[in-house]
Amino acid sequence: MRKGQAHRSPASALRNRMLRFKAYEGEKLDAVGQHSDAAAQQVQSHVERAVTPRKKLFSEIPRIEGERIALDRVVATDTDALSDLESNPLVQRYEPTHLFERQFDDASEAIAQMYGNLFSSRESLILANRLKDTGELAGLAEFYGLRDPLHKISIGYRLRECWWGHGLATEAARLMVGYLYGETDIEIITASTMVENEASAHVLEKADFIRTARHAEEDWGFPQPSIVDKWFR
């Protein structure tokens, strides 16, 4: 059991954050013609590594505890809550169509397969956003899009409508960042939000993400590219 907070001095954290941002800028250059090996070397040579060894993301299914919630494994007893989440059109309107849990008619089948090939292939790690006092599943938190040479990962989150406006997504985002930077070898965290989804943008702002691009196009599985803002932490 672990707390999802990194323990680094403010000066060191700021310096590392600036270096990560420079590495991220290098990765964006890679997308328009630079070599990914050069971007990876930039990360290796400039980012200050911790003295103690850092674990690899996907080496475990963690339990990350916060004040009100814990991020942990989705289990069979979460079936009804997950069904409520994935079937709500108000939740779906700001989500990619290809989210793992939306590929199943039965939420129990999604849970049964969530930690199979999806996890072992390091495609995605999905955790429950769980209320500590009741054990209820309020939503999901996801790590996806791993680029191991760059120590880069993207994060996402979604909440059941009944838990909107309670700050649980913000707490989850902070816990995810704390776990990634406090315990794993991840050095770059990114996220994307639909431009219409102001609530999700506020979540990232409260978690100290920086908006690095506005009105970019991404494939979220709709007939036309989705217009999104991109974020860095």
C-alpha atoms as an extended CHARMM CRD file, in Angstrom:
* protein
*
       233  EXT
         1         1  MET       CA              0.0000000000        0.0000000000        0.0000000000  PROA      1               0.0000000000
         2         2  ARG       CA              1.4550000000        3.3560000000       -0.9700000000  PROA      2               0.0000000000
         3         3  LYS       CA              0.7290000000        7.0250000000       -0.9940000000  PROA      3               0.0000000000
         4         4  GLY       CA              0.7710000000        8.5240000000       -4.4740000000  PROA      4               0.0000000000
         5         5  GLN       CA              2.9810000000       11.5110000000       -3.6950000000  PROA      5               0.0000000000
         6         6  ALA       CA              6.5370000000       12.1720000000       -4.8550000000  PROA      6               0.0000000000
         7         7  HSD       CA              9.0720000000       13.3370000000       -2.2600000000  PROA      7               0.0000000000
         8         8  ARG       CA             11.4360000000       15.7290000000       -4.0380000000  PROA      8               0.0000000000
         9         9  SER       CA             12.6370000000       19.2100000000       -3.1380000000  PROA      9               0.0000000000
        10        10  PRO       CA             10.7550000000       22.0790000000       -4.8480000000  PROA      10              0.0000000000
        11        11  ALA       CA             13.9090000000       23.2100000000       -6.6680000000  PROA      11              0.0000000000
        12        12  SER       CA             14.6760000000       19.6930000000       -7.9100000000  PROA      12              0.0000000000
        13        13  ALA       CA             11.0790000000       19.1290000000       -8.9730000000  PROA      13              0.0000000000
        14        14  LEU       CA             11.0200000000       22.4110000000      -10.9080000000  PROA      14              0.0000000000
        15        15  ARG       CA             14.3520000000       21.6580000000      -12.5940000000  PROA      15              0.0000000000
        16        16  ASN       CA             13.2080000000       18.1660000000      -13.5780000000  PROA      16              0.0000000000
        17        17  ARG       CA              9.9200000000       19.5140000000      -14.8620000000  PROA      17              0.0000000000
        18        18  MET       CA             11.7150000000       22.0220000000      -17.0990000000  PROA      18              0.0000000000
        19        19  LEU       CA             14.0090000000       19.3150000000      -18.4310000000  PROA      19              0.0000000000
        20        20  ARG       CA             11.0740000000       17.0060000000      -19.1010000000  PROA      20              0.0000000000
        21        21  PHE       CA              9.3720000000       19.7900000000      -21.0200000000  PROA      21              0.0000000000
        22        22  LYS       CA             12.4960000000       20.2670000000      -23.1740000000  PROA      22              0.0000000000
        23        23  ALA       CA             12.5080000000       16.5240000000      -23.8400000000  PROA      23              0.0000000000
        24        24  TYR       CA              8.8340000000       16.6890000000      -24.7660000000  PROA      24              0.0000000000
        25        25  GLU       CA              9.5300000000       19.5130000000      -27.1850000000  PROA      25              0.0000000000
        26        26  GLY       CA             12.2230000000       17.3090000000      -28.7210000000  PROA      26              0.0000000000
        27        27  GLU       CA              9.6900000000       14.5190000000      -29.1260000000  PROA      27              0.0000000000
        28        28  LYS       CA              7.3330000000       16.8700000000      -30.9760000000  PROA      28              0.0000000000
        29        29  LEU       CA             10.1760000000       17.6750000000      -33.3740000000  PROA      29              0.0000000000
        30        30  ASP       CA             10.5590000000       13.9500000000      -33.8900000000  PROA      30              0.0000000000
        31        31  ALA       CA              6.9570000000       13.8540000000      -35.1150000000  PROA      31              0.0000000000
        32        32  VAL       CA              7.8520000000       16.1860000000      -37.9840000000  PROA      32              0.0000000000
        33        33  GLY       CA             11.0740000000       14.5730000000      -39.0800000000  PROA      33              0.0000000000
        34        34  GLN       CA             13.6120000000       14.2100000000      -36.2590000000  PROA      34              0.0000000000
        35        35  HSD       CA             14.8290000000       10.7530000000      -35.2240000000  PROA      35              0.0000000000
        36        36  SER       CA             13.2440000000        9.1660000000      -32.1700000000  PROA      36              0.0000000000
        37        37  ASP       CA             16.6640000000        7.8490000000      -31.0790000000  PROA      37              0.0000000000
        38        38  ALA       CA             17.9060000000       11.4170000000      -30.7370000000  PROA      38              0.0000000000
        39        39  ALA       CA             14.8730000000       12.3470000000      -28.6560000000  PROA      39              0.0000000000
        40        40  ALA       CA             15.4530000000        9.3310000000      -26.4350000000  PROA      40              0.0000000000
        41        41  GLN       CA             19.1110000000       10.3080000000      -25.9590000000  PROA      41              0.0000000000
        42        42  GLN       CA             17.9730000000       13.7950000000      -25.0110000000  PROA      42              0.0000000000
        43        43  VAL       CA             15.8500000000       12.3580000000      -22.2450000000  PROA      43              0.0000000000
        44        44  GLN       CA             18.6540000000       10.0980000000      -21.0500000000  PROA      44              0.0000000000
        45        45  SER       CA             21.3100000000       12.7940000000      -21.0260000000  PROA      45              0.0000000000
        46        46  HSD       CA             19.3410000000       15.7120000000      -19.5900000000  PROA      46              0.0000000000
        47        47  VAL       CA             16.7730000000       14.3700000000      -17.1580000000  PROA      47              0.0000000000
        48        48  GLU       CA             18.0900000000       14.0140000000      -13.6180000000  PROA      48              0.0000000000
        49        49  ARG       CA             17.6190000000       10.4170000000      -12.5460000000  PROA      49              0.0000000000
        50        50  ALA       CA             16.7510000000        9.4280000000       -8.9830000000  PROA      50              0.0000000000
        51        51  VAL       CA             19.4390000000        7.8090000000       -6.8360000000  PROA      51              0.0000000000
        52        52  THR       CA             17.2370000000        4.8180000000       -6.0250000000  PROA      52              0.0000000000
        53        53  PRO       CA             16.1750000000        2.5140000000       -8.8820000000  PROA      53              0.0000000000
        54        54  ARG       CA             12.7470000000        3.2240000000      -10.3380000000  PROA      54              0.0000000000
        55        55  LYS       CA             10.3170000000        0.4770000000      -11.2490000000  PROA      55              0.0000000000
        56        56  LYS       CA              8.9320000000        0.0550000000      -14.7280000000  PROA      56              0.0000000000
        57        57  LEU       CA              5.3380000000        1.0060000000      -15.3270000000  PROA      57              0.0000000000
        58        58  PHE       CA              3.3310000000       -2.1800000000      -15.9920000000  PROA      58              0.0000000000
        59        59  SER       CA              5.5880000000       -4.1530000000      -13.6360000000  PROA      59              0.0000000000
        60        60  GLU       CA              2.6850000000       -4.2470000000      -11.1720000000  PROA      60              0.0000000000
        61        61  ILE       CA             -0.9910000000       -3.4400000000      -10.7310000000  PROA      61              0.0000000000
        62        62  PRO       CA             -0.5840000000       -0.8250000000       -8.0200000000  PROA      62              0.0000000000
        63        63  ARG       CA             -2.8250000000        0.3990000000       -5.2490000000  PROA      63              0.0000000000
        64        64  ILE       CA             -2.3800000000        4.1570000000       -4.9140000000  PROA      64              0.0000000000
        65        65  GLU       CA             -4.0470000000        5.7480000000       -1.9040000000  PROA      65              0.0000000000
        66        66  GLY       CA             -5.2200000000        9.3200000000       -1.5350000000  PROA      66              0.0000000000
        67        67  GLU       CA             -7.2610000000       11.1550000000        1.0670000000  PROA      67              0.0000000000
        68        68  ARG       CA            -10.6780000000       10.0660000000       -0.2000000000  PROA      68              0.0000000000
        69        69  ILE       CA            -10.0010000000        7.5760000000       -2.9770000000  PROA      69              0.0000000000
        70        70  ALA       CA             -7.7410000000        4.6970000000       -3.8620000000  PROA      70              0.0000000000
        71        71  LEU       CA             -6.7310000000        3.7130000000       -7.3720000000  PROA      71              0.0000000000
        72        72  ASP       CA             -6.6170000000       -0.0510000000       -7.5550000000  PROA      72              0.0000000000
        73        73  ARG       CA             -7.6310000000       -3.1250000000       -9.5190000000  PROA      73              0.0000000000
        74        74  VAL       CA            -11.1000000000       -3.2470000000      -11.0690000000  PROA      74              0.0000000000
        75        75  VAL       CA            -12.8560000000       -6.3650000000       -9.7080000000  PROA      75              0.0000000000
        76        76  ALA       CA            -15.9940000000       -8.3750000000      -10.4330000000  PROA      76              0.0000000000
        77        77  THR       CA            -18.0460000000       -6.5820000000       -7.7790000000  PROA      77              0.0000000000
        78        78  ASP       CA            -17.5530000000       -3.3460000000       -9.7740000000  PROA      78              0.0000000000
        79        79  THR       CA            -19.6670000000       -4.6830000000      -12.6540000000  PROA      79              0.0000000000
        80        80  ASP       CA            -22.8140000000       -2.6330000000      -11.9980000000  PROA      80              0.0000000000
        81        81  ALA       CA            -20.9040000000        0.6030000000      -11.4380000000  PROA      81              0.0000000000
        82        82  LEU       CA            -18.7920000000        0.0560000000      -14.5690000000  PROA      82              0.0000000000
        83        83  SER       CA            -21.9400000000       -0.6470000000      -16.5770000000  PROA      83              0.0000000000
        84        84  ASP       CA            -23.3940000000        2.6370000000      -15.3180000000  PROA      84              0.0000000000
        85        85  LEU       CA            -20.2350000000        4.4600000000      -16.4000000000  PROA      85              0.0000000000
        86        86  GLU       CA            -19.8850000000        3.0060000000      -19.8710000000  PROA      86              0.0000000000
        87        87  SER       CA            -23.5750000000        3.2280000000      -20.8150000000  PROA      87              0.0000000000
        88        88  ASN       CA            -24.1040000000        6.9020000000      -19.9450000000  PROA      88              0.0000000000
        89        89  PRO       CA            -24.2270000000        9.0460000000      -23.1080000000  PROA      89              0.0000000000
        90        90  LEU       CA            -23.2710000000       12.1560000000      -21.1210000000  PROA      90              0.0000000000
        91        91  VAL       CA            -20.0310000000       10.4450000000      -20.1340000000  PROA      91              0.0000000000
        92        92  GLN       CA            -19.4360000000        9.0600000000      -23.6190000000  PROA      92              0.0000000000
        93        93  ARG       CA            -19.7220000000       12.3840000000      -25.4540000000  PROA      93              0.0000000000
        94        94  TYR       CA            -16.1950000000       13.4410000000      -24.4170000000  PROA      94              0.0000000000
        95        95  GLU       CA            -14.5790000000        9.9980000000      -24.6550000000  PROA      95              0.0000000000
        96        96  PRO       CA            -12.7770000000        8.1780000000      -27.4680000000  PROA      96              0.0000000000
        97        97  THR       CA            -14.9750000000        5.4970000000      -28.9650000000  PROA      97              0.0000000000
        98        98  HSD       CA            -12.2150000000        2.9010000000      -28.7000000000  PROA      98              0.0000000000
        99        99  LEU       CA            -11.9040000000        2.8320000000      -24.8980000000  PROA      99              0.0000000000
       100       100  PHE       CA            -11.3800000000       -0.7470000000      -23.7620000000  PROA      100             0.0000000000
       101       101  GLU       CA            -14.5040000000       -1.0800000000      -21.6140000000  PROA      101             0.0000000000
       102       102  ARG       CA            -16.7170000000        0.1990000000      -24.4290000000  PROA      102             0.0000000000
       103       103  GLN       CA            -15.8070000000       -2.7490000000      -26.6570000000  PROA      103             0.0000000000
       104       104  PHE       CA            -17.9290000000       -5.1250000000      -24.5730000000  PROA      104             0.0000000000
       105       105  ASP       CA            -21.6860000000       -5.5030000000      -24.2440000000  PROA      105             0.0000000000
       106       106  ASP       CA            -21.1950000000       -7.0160000000      -20.7940000000  PROA      106             0.0000000000
       107       107  ALA       CA            -19.1690000000       -5.0370000000      -18.2460000000  PROA      107             0.0000000000
       108       108  SER       CA            -18.2350000000       -8.2340000000      -16.4280000000  PROA      108             0.0000000000
       109       109  GLU       CA            -16.4680000000       -9.4760000000      -19.5640000000  PROA      109             0.0000000000
       110       110  ALA       CA            -14.5260000000       -6.2120000000      -19.7930000000  PROA      110             0.0000000000
       111       111  ILE       CA            -13.3830000000       -6.6690000000      -16.1980000000  PROA      111             0.0000000000
       112       112  ALA       CA            -12.4190000000      -10.2950000000      -16.8280000000  PROA      112             0.0000000000
       113       113  GLN       CA            -10.1440000000       -9.2650000000      -19.7000000000  PROA      113             0.0000000000
       114       114  MET       CA             -8.8370000000       -5.9640000000      -18.3300000000  PROA      114             0.0000000000
       115       115  TYR       CA             -5.6230000000       -7.4240000000      -16.9260000000  PROA      115             0.0000000000
       116       116  GLY       CA             -4.9640000000       -9.9530000000      -19.6720000000  PROA      116             0.0000000000
       117       117  ASN       CA             -3.3240000000       -9.0480000000      -22.9720000000  PROA      117             0.0000000000
       118       118  LEU       CA             -4.2230000000       -5.3630000000      -22.6010000000  PROA      118             0.0000000000
       119       119  PHE       CA             -1.9660000000       -5.1890000000      -19.5420000000  PROA      119             0.0000000000
       120       120  SER       CA              0.6840000000       -7.7710000000      -20.4760000000  PROA      120             0.0000000000
       121       121  SER       CA              1.2800000000       -6.0520000000      -23.8250000000  PROA      121             0.0000000000
       122       122  ARG       CA              1.6650000000       -2.7610000000      -21.9290000000  PROA      122             0.0000000000
       123       123  GLU       CA             -1.0290000000       -1.1780000000      -24.0630000000  PROA      123             0.0000000000
       124       124  SER       CA             -3.0240000000        0.1310000000      -21.1220000000  PROA      124             0.0000000000
       125       125  LEU       CA             -3.2870000000       -0.0600000000      -17.3390000000  PROA      125             0.0000000000
       126       126  ILE       CA             -6.8040000000        0.7060000000      -16.0990000000  PROA      126             0.0000000000
       127       127  LEU       CA             -7.4730000000        1.2320000000      -12.3960000000  PROA      127             0.0000000000
       128       128  ALA       CA            -10.6270000000        1.8050000000      -10.4270000000  PROA      128             0.0000000000
       129       129  ASN       CA            -11.1700000000        5.2490000000       -8.9210000000  PROA      129             0.0000000000
       130       130  ARG       CA            -12.5810000000        3.8660000000       -5.6830000000  PROA      130             0.0000000000
       131       131  LEU       CA            -14.0630000000        5.6160000000       -2.6460000000  PROA      131             0.0000000000
       132       132  LYS       CA            -12.0770000000        4.5070000000        0.3790000000  PROA      132             0.0000000000
       133       133  ASP       CA            -14.9410000000        4.7020000000        2.8680000000  PROA      133             0.0000000000
       134       134  THR       CA            -17.4140000000        2.5700000000        0.8880000000  PROA      134             0.0000000000
       135       135  GLY       CA            -15.3610000000        0.7540000000       -1.7640000000  PROA      135             0.0000000000
       136       136  GLU       CA            -17.6790000000        2.0590000000       -4.4950000000  PROA      136             0.0000000000
       137       137  LEU       CA            -16.2550000000        2.4890000000       -7.9930000000  PROA      137             0.0000000000
       138       138  ALA       CA            -16.6570000000        6.1700000000       -8.8880000000  PROA      138             0.0000000000
       139       139  GLY       CA            -14.8170000000        5.9370000000      -12.2060000000  PROA      139             0.0000000000
       140       140  LEU       CA            -11.6540000000        4.7920000000      -13.9380000000  PROA      140             0.0000000000
       141       141  ALA       CA             -8.0710000000        6.0290000000      -14.2160000000  PROA      141             0.0000000000
       142       142  GLU       CA             -5.9420000000        4.9090000000      -17.1540000000  PROA      142             0.0000000000
       143       143  PHE       CA             -2.2650000000        4.8900000000      -18.1490000000  PROA      143             0.0000000000
       144       144  TYR       CA             -1.8100000000        4.3500000000      -21.8990000000  PROA      144             0.0000000000
       145       145  GLY       CA              0.3820000000        5.1070000000      -24.9010000000  PROA      145             0.0000000000
       146       146  LEU       CA              3.6770000000        4.0670000000      -23.3090000000  PROA      146             0.0000000000
       147       147  ARG       CA              6.8010000000        5.1120000000      -25.2130000000  PROA      147             0.0000000000
       148       148  ASP       CA              9.4610000000        3.3180000000      -23.2230000000  PROA      148             0.0000000000
       149       149  PRO       CA             12.6040000000        4.8660000000      -24.8140000000  PROA      149             0.0000000000
       150       150  LEU       CA             11.2750000000        8.3150000000      -23.9220000000  PROA      150             0.0000000000
       151       151  HSD       CA              9.9230000000        7.2660000000      -20.4940000000  PROA      151             0.0000000000
       152       152  LYS       CA              6.6300000000        8.8000000000      -21.6090000000  PROA      152             0.0000000000
       153       153  ILE       CA              3.0240000000        7.8970000000      -20.7900000000  PROA      153             0.0000000000
       154       154  SER       CA             -0.4000000000        9.4470000000      -21.2870000000  PROA      154             0.0000000000
       155       155  ILE       CA             -3.1270000000        9.4650000000      -18.6700000000  PROA      155             0.0000000000
       156       156  GLY       CA             -6.9060000000        9.5640000000      -18.8460000000  PROA      156             0.0000000000
       157       157  TYR       CA             -9.7960000000        9.4480000000      -16.3930000000  PROA      157             0.0000000000
       158       158  ARG       CA            -13.5610000000        9.1640000000      -16.4570000000  PROA      158             0.0000000000
       159       159  LEU       CA            -16.1960000000        9.4340000000      -13.7590000000  PROA      159             0.0000000000
       160       160  ARG       CA            -19.7270000000        8.2160000000      -13.3350000000  PROA      160             0.0000000000
       161       161  GLU       CA            -22.1330000000       11.1380000000      -13.6120000000  PROA      161             0.0000000000
       162       162  CYS       CA            -23.2590000000       10.7530000000       -9.9980000000  PROA      162             0.0000000000
       163       163  TRP       CA            -19.7300000000       11.6540000000       -8.8810000000  PROA      163             0.0000000000
       164       164  TRP       CA            -19.1770000000       14.7140000000      -11.0640000000  PROA      164             0.0000000000
       165       165  GLY       CA            -18.3030000000       17.8970000000       -9.2070000000  PROA      165             0.0000000000
       166       166  HSD       CA            -16.7780000000       16.2390000000       -6.1320000000  PROA      166             0.0000000000
       167       167  GLY       CA            -13.1140000000       16.7000000000       -7.0560000000  PROA      167             0.0000000000
       168       168  LEU       CA            -12.4920000000       12.9800000000       -7.4860000000  PROA      168             0.0000000000
       169       169  ALA       CA            -11.0190000000       13.3120000000      -10.9810000000  PROA      169             0.0000000000
       170       170  THR       CA             -8.5720000000       15.9550000000       -9.7530000000  PROA      170             0.0000000000
       171       171  GLU       CA             -7.5230000000       13.7720000000       -6.8430000000  PROA      171             0.0000000000
       172       172  ALA       CA             -7.0780000000       10.8290000000       -9.2170000000  PROA      172             0.0000000000
       173       173  ALA       CA             -4.9420000000       12.8710000000      -11.6400000000  PROA      173             0.0000000000
       174       174  ARG       CA             -2.7130000000       14.0350000000       -8.7910000000  PROA      174             0.0000000000
       175       175  LEU       CA             -2.3520000000       10.4900000000       -7.4810000000  PROA      175             0.0000000000
       176       176  MET       CA             -1.4210000000        9.2310000000      -10.9450000000  PROA      176             0.0000000000
       177       177  VAL       CA              1.2410000000       11.9140000000      -11.3180000000  PROA      177             0.0000000000
       178       178  GLY       CA              2.5740000000       11.2130000000       -7.8330000000  PROA      178             0.0000000000
       179       179  TYR       CA              2.8540000000        7.5030000000       -8.5340000000  PROA      179             0.0000000000
       180       180  LEU       CA              4.4860000000        7.9590000000      -11.9360000000  PROA      180             0.0000000000
       181       181  TYR       CA              7.0870000000       10.4900000000      -10.8300000000  PROA      181             0.0000000000
       182       182  GLY       CA              7.5080000000        9.1420000000       -7.3160000000  PROA      182             0.0000000000
       183       183  GLU       CA              7.8470000000        5.4210000000       -7.9890000000  PROA      183             0.0000000000
       184       184  THR       CA              8.3480000000        4.6650000000      -11.6990000000  PROA      184             0.0000000000
       185       185  ASP       CA             10.9120000000        5.6160000000      -14.3330000000  PROA      185             0.0000000000
       186       186  ILE       CA              8.3740000000        7.7490000000      -16.2310000000  PROA      186             0.0000000000
       187       187  GLU       CA              9.6560000000       11.2630000000      -16.9550000000  PROA      187             0.0000000000
       188       188  ILE       CA              7.0460000000       12.6850000000      -19.3370000000  PROA      188             0.0000000000
       189       189  ILE       CA              3.2710000000       12.6550000000      -18.7550000000  PROA      189             0.0000000000
       190       190  THR       CA              0.8180000000       13.8910000000      -21.3690000000  PROA      190             0.0000000000
       191       191  ALA       CA             -2.9520000000       14.1040000000      -21.7060000000  PROA      191             0.0000000000
       192       192  SER       CA             -5.5500000000       15.2540000000      -24.2340000000  PROA      192             0.0000000000
       193       193  THR       CA             -8.9840000000       16.7990000000      -23.7310000000  PROA      193             0.0000000000
       194       194  MET       CA            -11.7210000000       17.6610000000      -26.1870000000  PROA      194             0.0000000000
       195       195  VAL       CA            -11.8860000000       21.4440000000      -26.4870000000  PROA      195             0.0000000000
       196       196  GLU       CA            -15.5330000000       21.4060000000      -25.3850000000  PROA      196             0.0000000000
       197       197  ASN       CA            -14.7120000000       19.5090000000      -22.2010000000  PROA      197             0.0000000000
       198       198  GLU       CA            -13.8980000000       22.4340000000      -19.9220000000  PROA      198             0.0000000000
       199       199  ALA       CA            -14.3710000000       20.3610000000      -16.7680000000  PROA      199             0.0000000000
       200       200  SER       CA            -11.6100000000       17.9540000000      -17.7940000000  PROA      200             0.0000000000
       201       201  ALA       CA             -9.3360000000       20.8820000000      -18.6850000000  PROA      201             0.0000000000
       202       202  HSD       CA             -9.8760000000       22.2970000000      -15.1850000000  PROA      202             0.0000000000
       203       203  VAL       CA             -8.9080000000       18.9310000000      -13.7050000000  PROA      203             0.0000000000
       204       204  LEU       CA             -5.5570000000       19.0150000000      -15.5070000000  PROA      204             0.0000000000
       205       205  GLU       CA             -4.9470000000       22.6500000000      -14.5670000000  PROA      205             0.0000000000
       206       206  LYS       CA             -5.5280000000       21.7990000000      -10.8990000000  PROA      206             0.0000000000
       207       207  ALA       CA             -3.0690000000       18.9220000000      -11.2740000000  PROA      207             0.0000000000
       208       208  ASP       CA             -0.4300000000       21.3980000000      -12.5800000000  PROA      208             0.0000000000
       209       209  PHE       CA             -0.4810000000       20.3180000000      -16.2100000000  PROA      209             0.0000000000
       210       210  ILE       CA              0.6150000000       22.8130000000      -18.8730000000  PROA      210             0.0000000000
       211       211  ARG       CA             -1.4260000000       23.2120000000      -22.0620000000  PROA      211             0.0000000000
       212       212  THR       CA              1.0580000000       22.7810000000      -24.9090000000  PROA      212             0.0000000000
       213       213  ALA       CA             -1.2710000000       22.8460000000      -27.9450000000  PROA      213             0.0000000000
       214       214  ARG       CA             -4.7740000000       24.0780000000      -28.6920000000  PROA      214             0.0000000000
       215       215  HSD       CA             -7.2520000000       22.7840000000      -31.2540000000  PROA      215             0.0000000000
       216       216  ALA       CA             -5.1000000000       19.9020000000      -32.4820000000  PROA      216             0.0000000000
       217       217  GLU       CA             -6.5500000000       16.9590000000      -34.3780000000  PROA      217             0.0000000000
       218       218  GLU       CA             -6.5450000000       13.4560000000      -32.8920000000  PROA      218             0.0000000000
       219       219  ASP       CA             -8.1960000000       10.1950000000      -33.8760000000  PROA      219             0.0000000000
       220       220  TRP       CA            -10.7300000000        9.3670000000      -31.1650000000  PROA      220             0.0000000000
       221       221  GLY       CA            -12.6250000000        6.9020000000      -33.3420000000  PROA      221             0.0000000000
       222       222  PHE       CA            -15.2610000000        9.2910000000      -34.6830000000  PROA      222             0.0000000000
       223       223  PRO       CA            -15.9220000000        9.7710000000      -38.4300000000  PROA      223             0.0000000000
       224       224  GLN       CA            -13.9850000000       13.0560000000      -38.2970000000  PROA      224             0.0000000000
       225       225  PRO       CA            -10.8280000000       13.8400000000      -36.2700000000  PROA      225             0.0000000000
       226       226  SER       CA            -11.5480000000       15.1310000000      -32.7850000000  PROA      226             0.0000000000
       227       227  ILE       CA            -10.3610000000       18.6420000000      -31.9260000000  PROA      227             0.0000000000
       228       228  VAL       CA             -8.4020000000       18.5020000000      -28.7030000000  PROA      228             0.0000000000
       229       229  ASP       CA             -6.0780000000       20.4290000000      -26.4420000000  PROA      229             0.0000000000
       230       230  LYS       CA             -2.8040000000       18.7230000000      -25.4780000000  PROA      230             0.0000000000
       231       231  TRP       CA             -1.2700000000       18.8370000000      -22.0210000000  PROA      231             0.0000000000
       232       232  PHE       CA              2.1070000000       18.1440000000      -20.4010000000  PROA      232             0.0000000000
       233       233  ARG       CA              3.1050000000       17.5630000000      -16.7700000000  PROA      233             0.0000000000
